[in-house]
Amino acid sequence: MLKVGIVGATGYAGEEVIKILLRHKDVDITALSAVIEKEEPFSSIFPFYKGKLDIVCKKPDPAEMAKGVDLVFLGLPHRVSMDVVPLFLKTGKLVIDLSADYRLSPDVYEAWYGAEHKDEGNLSQAVYGLPELYYDRIKKAKLIANPGCYPTSVILGLAPALAAKAVDPSRIVVDSKSGVTGAGRKADIALSFAEVNENFKAYKANEHQHKPEINKILSDVAGREIDIVFVPHLVPMNRGILSTIYLKLEKKLDTGGAVRMYKDFYKGKPFVRISDEGKLPQTKDVCGTNYCDIGLKVTGDTLIVVSCIDNLVKGAAGQAVQNMNIMCGFAETEGLI
């Protein structure tokens, strides 16, 4: 059995990792930690887990956790993971980091996250954990930079069209909408019930911190520099992301042809489902799952792509477990289907 620890176990993503791993036949959760007032059984913090996970959730002590685990999931805030990753790697542990600390080059990271990167040495060995694009690299990785939630939905929605050079790479408009859990479990007036309920807003228009991550991976796919227009929105629901992407076609293509192109690209990829012609996905189709559902529509010279994920599963914890499965030689779908 693989011994696993979760740092940040009481956050939305950390708790979701735990839910998934409790279904996993090859894993034993041996250590949990979080910033908490007192150390107590995880099932006392979340009664849902009574009889399922009663081990004590401790205050953060990476050196102590490293003694009893083979692999660690880091559900920490941005700018914090890079303080603890070196210790886990030095002690030979596999690391899957759900923050943005290992996704970008040092200069881009500093520009978008407002902090100097403290661990450039390990940054160079981090593998971007999007299995549909980087499966072979993930198999050999010791450190995974788990993708952001918006980037997962956007990159998966765009990759086939860019790889086929079917669209104008200089004209990409992305309209994304996310549930409130995408901001994490924290006290924030803007995320309180009275502010979010009965409301719908755009925010960080074309300046969201996930934009450089999206541009970086899409540039890799396209073989040229990509700079999308990206506008995220907050919608009054708990979880889910729906990204609608607008592209100008450079190849003659109808909706049926677009569907075939996408199905061919994702053939053998168990967690991407392409909708049949005439159908578009919705967030309810993927809520609680590790699937990314993609629907397509061609109208004139415009390709419209609709990409849906659960932001806490395929957008965070589920994708992290998918990466663990690949790294450790388990079935890619274990614990996730």
Secondary structure, 3 states (H helix, E strand, C coil): CEEEEEECCCCHHHHHHHHHHCCCCCEEEEEEECCCCCCEEHHHHCHHHCCCCCCEEECCCHHHHHCCCCEEEECCCCCCHHHHHHHHHHCCCEEEECCCCCCCCHHHHHHHHCCCCCCHHHHCCCEECCHHHHHHHHHCCCEEECCCHHHHHHHHHHHHHHHCCCEEEEEEEEEEEECHHHHCCCCCHHHCHHHHCCCCEECCCCCCCCHHHHHHHHHHHHCCCCCCEEEEEECCCCCCEEEEEEEEECCCCCHHHHHHHHHHHCCCCCCEEECCCCCCCCHHHCCCCCCEEEEEEEECCEEEEEEEECCCHHHHHHHHHHHHHHHHCCCCCCCCC
